[in-house]
Amino acid sequence: MSQGERKIVAVSVACVWTKPDSSRPVDEPALQRPAGIRAWLDAMTLEEKLDLCNGNRLQTQVLYGAEVIVAEVYEEWAKIFIPSQSTRKEAAGYPGWVRSAQLADPAADSGLLPRADVVSATAWLHTAPAAEARSLELSFMTSLPVLAEEASWVKVRTPDGIGYLQTGDVRITESSPASVTASSNGHVGASILEQGRRFLGLPYLWGGLSSFGYDCSGFVYSMHRYAGITIPRDASDQARHGLLVEKERLEPGDLLFFAYEEGRGAVHHVGMYAGDGRMIHSPETGKTIEIVELGGYKLALEHCVSRRYWS
């Protein structure tokens, strides 16, 4: 593995760490190939989940089959940039460290093939077109190259070879990211909100960018990806782009940002306008994705700006 080399993620969800020594013994299931994401989440105590943030450990996550760029290799670790996750931290994409074993070589023609995007909350990848042949649970918005469509199955290329996804779990698009998909009333913002509602009750995860657990900005990032809209990864960057929207003109799907010092300081949280003076968001460690009344929300005085990324 060499500097500047392009790789793809070969586990369902790769955790991207601040430094090679940022992970702890409790994180070992998430460092394997295949990664035991559910086992990892189940094993962590509340204090250990809080330490992902307080200890400056977890930066972000990246999904199965996604492209990364190797910046540096150190022992069993690779420093990567994630082109699909834009950030002020690095022009090449979100930076961080992953286990080298969780990366694989991309196929030369994969970028030319249609894509199968997982649109179920999670979906099982199968080694053969049979229900009993399931092998790997994939996150919402995992995207893989399509080789063929076979009745109720889609044949895909994976980092591990050939795989199969059930047609009911995916949508086929001509390229990645997917084209904008509106809800039945033609309103893209409403479609983004509609997807967000599906994850009500999902536990918050600092750095989370998968449907096994989202942080606040990872949640809105992923719901926009469903609509074919790629926004910056972090709330502080998301608040700097898009169309500025005044409070009286908010529509479902608009993003609401919150900053310290009653809105005058650094942005630290983002939610999505849910209509009727409400917000859907992934709030904090120990809580789950919820809808709250903005007027009575504890951060109401910190609302600093609203942005729209759809039109």
Residue pairs with C-beta under 8 A, 6 or more apart in sequence:
1 7
1 70
1 73
1 78
1 100
1 103
2 70
2 73
3 70
3 71
3 72
3 73
4 69
4 70
4 71
5 69
5 70
6 67
6 68
6 69
6 70
6 106
7 67
7 68
7 69
7 70
7 78
7 80
7 103
7 104
7 105
7 106
8 65
8 66
8 67
8 68
8 103
8 104
8 105
8 106
8 159
9 62
9 63
9 64
9 65
9 66
9 68
9 98
9 102
9 103
9 104
9 159
10 33
10 64
10 102
10 103
10 104
10 159
10 160
11 32
11 33
11 34
11 35
11 64
11 102
12 34
12 35
12 37
12 63
12 64
12 136
12 137
12 138
12 139
12 142
12 210
13 30
13 35
13 37
13 61
13 62
13 63
13 64
13 139
13 209
13 210
13 212
14 35
14 61
14 62
14 63
14 98
14 99
14 102
14 103
15 23
15 27
15 30
15 31
15 35
15 58
15 61
15 98
15 207
16 58
16 59
16 60
16 61
16 62
16 80
16 82
16 94
16 96
16 97
16 98
16 207
17 23
17 57
17 58
17 59
17 96
17 97
17 98
18 56
18 57
18 58
18 59
18 96
18 97
19 97
20 74
20 75
20 77
20 97
22 55
22 56
22 57
22 58
22 97
23 30
23 31
23 57
24 48
24 51
24 57
26 40
26 43
26 44
26 48
27 40
29 35
29 36
29 37
29 39
29 40
29 43
30 36
30 37
30 40
31 99
31 102
32 101
33 99
33 101
33 102
34 136
35 102
37 137
37 210
37 212
38 137
38 212
41 203
41 205
41 212
41 213
46 285
46 286
49 205
49 206
49 285
49 286
50 206
50 285
50 286
51 57
52 58
52 205
52 206
52 207
52 285
53 206
53 207
53 285
58 206
58 207
59 94
59 95
59 96
59 207
60 82
60 85
60 94
60 96
60 207
60 209
60 218
60 233
61 207
61 208
61 209
61 210
61 218
62 68
62 80
62 82
62 84
62 85
62 98
62 209
63 138
63 139
63 141
63 142
63 143
63 209
63 210
64 125
64 136
64 138
64 139
64 142
64 144
64 158
64 159
65 142
65 143
65 144
65 145
65 158
65 159
66 82
66 84
66 143
67 83
67 84
67 106
68 80
68 81
68 82
68 83
68 93
68 98
68 103
69 80
69 81
69 83
69 92
69 93
70 78
70 79
70 80
70 103
71 78
71 79
71 80
71 81
71 92
71 95
72 78
72 79
73 79
73 100
74 97
76 99
76 100
76 101
77 97
77 98
77 99
77 100
78 97
78 98
78 99
78 100
78 103
79 95
79 96
79 97
80 95
80 96
80 97
80 98
80 103
81 90
81 92
81 93
81 94
81 95
82 93
82 94
82 95
82 96
82 233
83 92
83 93
84 93
84 177
84 230
85 93
85 94
85 209
85 221
85 232
85 233
86 93
86 94
86 230
86 232
86 233
86 237
87 93
87 94
87 95
87 232
87 233
87 234
87 237
88 236
88 237
89 95
94 233
104 159
104 160
107 145
107 157
110 145
110 157
113 145
113 146
113 147
113 157
114 145
114 146
114 172
114 173
114 174
114 175
115 143
115 144
115 145
115 146
115 172
115 173
115 174
115 175
115 176
115 178
116 143
116 144
116 145
116 146
116 154
116 156
116 165
116 170
116 171
116 172
117 141
117 142
117 143
117 170
117 171
117 172
117 173
117 176
117 178
118 138
118 139
118 140
118 141
118 142
118 143
118 165
118 169
118 170
119 140
119 141
119 169
119 170
119 171
119 226
120 140
120 168
120 169
120 170
121 140
121 198
121 199
121 211
122 137
122 138
122 139
122 140
122 211
122 212
123 137
123 138
123 142
123 165
123 166
123 169
123 170
124 134
124 135
124 136
124 137
124 138
124 165
124 166
124 169
125 134
125 135
125 136
125 137
125 138
125 156
125 158
125 163
125 164
125 165
126 133
126 134
126 135
126 153
126 163
126 164
126 165
126 166
127 133
127 134
127 135
127 162
127 163
127 164
128 164
129 150
129 151
129 152
129 153
129 155
129 164
133 164
135 163
136 163
138 165
139 210
139 211
139 212
140 210
140 211
140 222
140 226
141 211
141 222
141 225
141 226
143 176
143 177
143 178
144 156
144 157
144 158
144 163
144 165
145 156
145 157
146 154
146 155
146 156
146 172
147 155
147 156
147 157
147 162
148 154
148 155
149 155
149 167
149 172
150 164
151 167
152 166
152 167
152 168
153 164
153 165
153 166
153 167
154 164
154 165
154 166
154 167
154 170
154 172
155 162
155 163
155 164
156 162
156 163
156 164
156 165
157 163
171 178
171 181
173 179
177 225
177 228
177 229
177 230
178 225
178 226
178 227
178 228
179 228
180 188
180 227
180 228
180 229
180 310
181 188
181 191
181 226
181 227
181 228
182 188
182 190
182 191
182 227
183 190
183 191
183 194
187 251
187 252
187 253
188 227
188 229
188 253
188 310
188 311
189 251
189 252
189 253
189 254
189 308
189 310
190 252
190 253
191 226
191 227
191 253
192 223
192 224
192 226
192 227
192 229
192 252
192 253
192 272
192 310
193 223
193 252
193 253
193 272
193 273
193 274
193 275
193 280
195 223
195 226
195 227
196 219
196 220
196 223
196 272
196 274
196 280
196 289
197 280
197 291
199 211
199 214
199 219
199 289
200 280
200 288
200 289
200 290
200 291
201 288
201 289
201 290
202 211
202 213
202 214
202 282
202 288
202 289
203 213
203 287
203 288
204 213
204 214
204 215
204 216
204 282
204 283
204 284
204 285
204 286
204 287
204 288
204 289
205 212
205 213
205 214
205 215
205 285
206 215
206 285
207 215
207 218
208 214
208 215
208 218
208 282
209 215
209 218
209 221
209 222
209 233
210 218
210 222
211 222
214 222
214 282
214 289
215 282
216 235
216 269
216 270
216 271
216 281
216 282
216 283
217 233
217 234
217 235
217 238
217 270
218 233
218 282
219 272
219 281
219 282
219 289
220 231
220 238
220 255
220 270
220 271
220 272
221 231
221 232
221 233
221 238
223 272
224 230
224 231
224 309
224 310
227 310
229 309
229 310
231 238
231 241
231 242
231 309
232 238
232 240
232 241
235 257
235 267
235 268
235 269
235 270
236 266
236 267
236 268
238 255
238 257
238 270
238 307
239 255
239 257
239 267
239 270
239 304
239 305
239 307
241 307
241 309
242 255
242 307
242 308
242 309
243 307
243 308
243 309
243 311
244 305
244 306
244 307
245 251
245 254
245 306
245 307
245 308
246 306
247 306
250 256
250 273
250 306
251 273
251 275
251 308
252 272
252 273
252 274
252 275
253 272
253 273
253 308
253 310
254 272
254 273
254 306
254 307
254 308
255 270
255 271
255 272
255 273
255 306
255 307
255 308
255 309
256 270
256 271
256 272
256 273
256 279
256 294
256 303
256 306
257 267
257 269
257 270
257 303
257 304
257 305
257 306
257 307
258 267
258 268
258 269
258 270
258 271
258 299
258 302
258 303
258 304
259 265
259 266
259 267
259 268
259 302
259 304
260 266
260 268
260 302
262 301
262 302
263 301
263 302
263 303
263 304
264 304
267 304
267 305
269 281
269 299
269 302
270 281
271 279
271 280
271 281
272 279
272 280
272 281
273 279
273 306
274 280
274 291
277 293
277 294
277 295
278 291
278 292
278 293
278 294
279 291
279 292
279 294
279 297
280 289
280 290
280 291
281 289
281 290
281 292
282 288
282 289
283 289
283 290
294 300
294 303
